[in-house]
Amino acid sequence: MLLAIDIGNTMTELCVFDEDRLVSSFKIRSETDKSEDEHRLRFSAFLNSLDKDVAIDSAIICSVVPVLSHIWFALVRKCLKVRARVMGPGLKSGIAIRVDDPSSVGSDLIADAVGALKEYGPACFIADLGTASKFILLDKNGAFAGCVIAPGFGISMESLVDKTSALPEVNAIAPKKVIGKNTIDCMNSGIVYGAVYEINGFAEAFEKEAGYPLKRILTGGYGSFVHRHLQDFTYNPTLLMTGLRDIEKRN
């Protein structure tokens, strides 16, 4: 069985796959101030929660936090006696990367693109809402053809509260109408509907520049806040993990 680890700036997700079937998933905070021993306690708790017949014999790590990459690589080796693959230029992704400097493309972006190609085929607009919002073009030939990186949903919400002393904390639950009648609804509308209009706007711009229709895919940790308001999108919270699973098979 495969252990796939996605280390993001805010959260780290662990998923176990039995071939194409997702067996288990677990999320913890990506905390760079924690020691390897502290991470080991949480990893052990996850492993102990698995059924006894779960036998992990391979692992792959996708990370945007280098210091945590080293910690999790060591943990997998020590706890599972498995040498994890780490996403990077040396791994075969199965897709062409048509940008100025392919080696500079983040491993999370590549995994998203591979997952989309596997699940939906070529010609996709992928909106990945994490700590940063990433908007990815998978072109009609199935190549990674560029992206946009913008401040993320969580960053926008925290900045609105932290940088404005008179505004309260909010829950990012969209009001029924866009135009708010009280401070909480006004803020929630700006956060949620602002993200929705941003995503739809980029989807339209990508299609215009590509010159053909694109399937619209939504993923990422903050996708759950907006997917109900994006009727033209397919919501797939495990898209990146699907990509990691496919990349591991190729390597």
C-alpha positions in Angstrom: 0.0 0.0 0.0 1.0 3.6 -0.7 1.4 6.4 1.8 1.1 9.8 0.1 2.0 12.9 2.1 1.2 16.4 1.0 3.0 19.1 3.1 1.4 22.5 2.7 2.2 25.7 4.4 -0.9 25.4 6.7 -1.8 21.7 6.8 -0.1 18.3 6.1 -2.3 15.6 4.8 -1.5 11.8 4.9 -3.4 9.4 2.7 -3.1 5.6 2.4 -4.0 4.0 -0.9 -4.6 0.3 -1.7 -4.1 0.5 -5.5 -6.7 3.1 -6.5 -8.8 2.9 -3.4 -8.4 5.5 -0.7 -8.1 3.6 2.6 -7.5 6.4 5.1 -6.7 10.1 5.4 -5.5 12.3 8.2 -4.6 16.0 8.5 -2.4 17.8 10.9 -1.0 21.3 11.1 2.3 22.1 9.3 4.2 23.3 12.3 7.9 24.1 11.6 8.6 24.8 15.3 7.9 21.2 16.3 10.7 18.7 16.7 11.0 15.4 14.8 10.0 13.6 18.0 6.8 15.7 18.3 6.0 14.9 14.7 6.7 11.3 15.3 4.1 11.2 18.1 1.4 12.4 15.7 2.6 10.1 12.9 2.5 7.2 15.3 -1.1 8.1 16.3 -2.1 8.0 12.7 -0.4 4.7 12.0 -2.0 3.2 15.1 -5.5 4.3 13.9 -5.1 2.1 10.7 -6.6 -1.3 10.5 -4.1 -4.1 11.3 -4.2 -5.5 7.7 -2.9 -2.2 6.3 0.7 -2.8 5.2 2.4 0.3 3.8 5.3 -0.6 1.5 5.8 2.6 -0.5 5.6 6.4 0.1 5.7 9.6 -1.8 6.1 13.1 -0.4 4.9 16.4 -2.0 6.1 19.5 -0.1 6.3 23.3 -0.2 8.0 23.4 3.2 11.6 22.1 2.8 12.3 21.8 6.6 9.3 19.5 7.0 10.2 17.5 3.9 13.4 16.3 5.7 11.4 15.5 8.9 8.8 13.4 7.2 11.3 11.6 5.0 13.1 10.6 8.1 9.9 9.6 9.9 8.8 7.3 7.0 12.2 5.6 7.0 12.3 5.1 10.7 8.7 4.1 11.4 7.9 2.2 8.2 11.3 1.1 7.0 10.4 2.6 3.7 12.4 5.1 1.6 9.9 7.7 0.4 10.1 9.3 -3.0 10.1 13.1 -2.8 8.5 15.1 -5.6 11.0 17.0 -7.7 12.6 17.3 -11.1 14.0 13.7 -10.9 10.6 12.0 -10.9 8.6 11.2 -14.0 5.2 13.0 -13.9 3.9 11.8 -17.3 3.1 15.3 -18.4 5.0 17.9 -20.4 5.7 21.2 -18.5 5.4 24.1 -21.0 6.7 27.1 -19.0 9.8 29.2 -19.1 11.6 27.2 -16.4 10.1 23.7 -15.8 12.3 23.1 -12.8 10.8 26.1 -10.9 7.2 24.7 -11.0 6.0 23.6 -7.5 5.5 19.9 -6.9 2.0 20.6 -5.7 1.1 22.2 -9.0 2.4 19.2 -11.0 0.6 16.8 -8.7 -2.7 18.7 -9.3 -2.2 18.6 -13.0 -1.4 14.9 -13.1 -4.4 14.2 -10.9 -6.7 16.2 -13.2 -5.3 14.5 -16.3 -5.9 11.1 -14.7 -9.5 11.9 -13.6 -10.8 14.3 -16.3 -8.5 14.2 -19.3 -6.8 17.2 -21.0 -8.1 20.8 -21.3 -8.8 21.7 -17.6 -8.8 24.8 -15.5 -7.8 23.8 -12.0 -8.5 26.1 -9.0 -6.5 24.8 -5.9 -7.5 26.9 -2.8 -4.7 26.4 -0.2 -2.6 28.9 1.7 -2.1 30.4 -1.7 -4.7 30.1 -4.4 -3.3 28.4 -7.5 -5.1 28.5 -10.9 -3.6 26.0 -13.3 -4.0 25.4 -17.1 -3.8 21.8 -18.3 -4.0 22.4 -22.0 -5.7 20.4 -24.7 -2.6 18.2 -25.2 -2.5 17.3 -21.5 0.5 19.6 -20.7 1.0 21.9 -17.8 0.8 25.2 -19.6 1.1 27.8 -16.9 -0.7 29.1 -13.8 -1.6 32.0 -11.6 -0.6 32.2 -7.9 -2.6 34.6 -5.7 -3.1 35.3 -2.0 -5.2 32.5 -0.6 -8.6 32.3 1.0 -7.2 32.0 4.5 -4.7 34.8 4.0 -7.4 37.1 2.8 -9.7 36.3 5.8 -6.9 36.7 8.3 -5.6 39.9 6.8 -9.1 41.5 6.8 -9.5 40.8 10.5 -5.9 41.4 11.6 -5.3 44.6 9.7 -8.6 46.3 10.6 -8.9 47.0 14.3 -12.6 47.7 14.2 -13.7 44.5 12.4 -14.6 41.3 14.2 -13.6 37.7 13.4 -15.8 35.9 11.0 -16.6 32.3 10.0 -16.5 32.5 6.2 -20.0 31.3 5.8 -21.6 33.1 2.8 -24.8 35.1 3.5 -27.8 34.4 1.3 -27.4 37.7 -0.5 -24.2 39.3 -1.8 -25.1 42.8 -0.4 -24.7 42.5 3.4 -26.9 44.4 5.9 -24.6 44.0 8.9 -20.9 43.9 9.5 -20.6 40.1 9.8 -22.5 39.4 6.6 -20.6 42.2 4.8 -17.3 40.6 5.7 -18.4 37.0 5.0 -19.8 38.1 1.6 -16.5 39.8 0.7 -14.4 36.8 1.7 -16.6 34.0 0.1 -18.1 35.7 -2.9 -14.9 37.6 -3.5 -13.2 34.2 -3.9 -16.0 32.9 -6.1 -15.8 35.9 -8.5 -12.0 35.6 -8.6 -12.2 31.9 -9.5 -14.9 32.4 -12.2 -13.0 35.4 -13.6 -9.8 33.5 -14.0 -11.6 30.5 -15.5 -13.1 32.8 -18.1 -9.7 34.5 -18.8 -7.9 31.1 -19.1 -10.5 29.9 -21.6 -10.1 33.2 -23.6 -6.3 32.9 -23.7 -6.4 29.1 -24.4 -8.9 29.6 -27.2 -11.1 26.6 -26.3 -13.4 25.4 -23.5 -11.9 24.0 -20.3 -13.3 21.6 -17.8 -13.4 23.4 -14.4 -12.0 21.6 -11.4 -11.9 22.9 -7.8 -9.7 21.4 -5.1 -7.6 22.4 -2.0 -8.3 22.8 1.7 -10.4 25.9 1.3 -12.5 24.6 -1.6 -15.1 23.4 0.9 -16.0 27.0 1.7 -16.9 27.9 -1.9 -17.8 24.8 -3.9 -21.5 25.3 -3.3 -21.3 28.6 -5.1 -19.4 27.3 -8.2 -22.0 25.3 -10.1 -19.8 24.9 -13.2 -17.0 23.3 -11.2 -16.3 19.7 -10.2 -15.2 19.6 -6.6 -12.5 17.1 -5.9 -10.7 17.5 -2.6 -8.3 14.6 -3.2 -7.1 15.7 -6.6 -3.5 16.3 -5.5 -3.4 12.9 -3.8 -4.6 11.2 -7.0 -1.7 12.9 -8.8 0.8 11.6 -6.2 -0.6 8.1 -6.5 -0.2 8.2 -10.3 3.3 9.6 -10.1 4.4 6.9 -7.7 3.1 4.3 -10.1 5.1 5.8 -13.0 8.3 5.7 -10.9 
